[in-house]
Amino acid sequence: MFKTINVYDFRDEFKAMGRANQFSYDGLQALFEMLEEIAPEYELDVIALCCDYTEATIEDIANNYCISEQSVLTHLSENTFFIELNDGSVLYQQF
């Protein structure tokens, strides 16, 4: 059985799984749009997405990976997939 969902249903699934605060509003929007574009037949697995993707500020990423804030986007582009969000944070695939 297959069910098509919209971004509101997508957000609701995160809430239902107790992961409403895992990503920001913009982060969930970006994640939904990315999945729609690259994997339209994706079978939603909220827990897997929470394990595979992280949202953080440039400062937090720099601290976590012991790199300068100026090199964060270069580091991410060399190692993983990422999306810059409107609030200055970054949604990226764990690596």
Buried (B, 14 or more C-beta within 10 A) or exposed (E): EEEEEEEEEBBEBBEEBEBEEBBBEBBBBBBBEBBBEEEEEEEBEBEEBBEBBBBBBBEBBBEEBEBEEEEBBEBBEEEEBBBBBEEEBBBBBEE
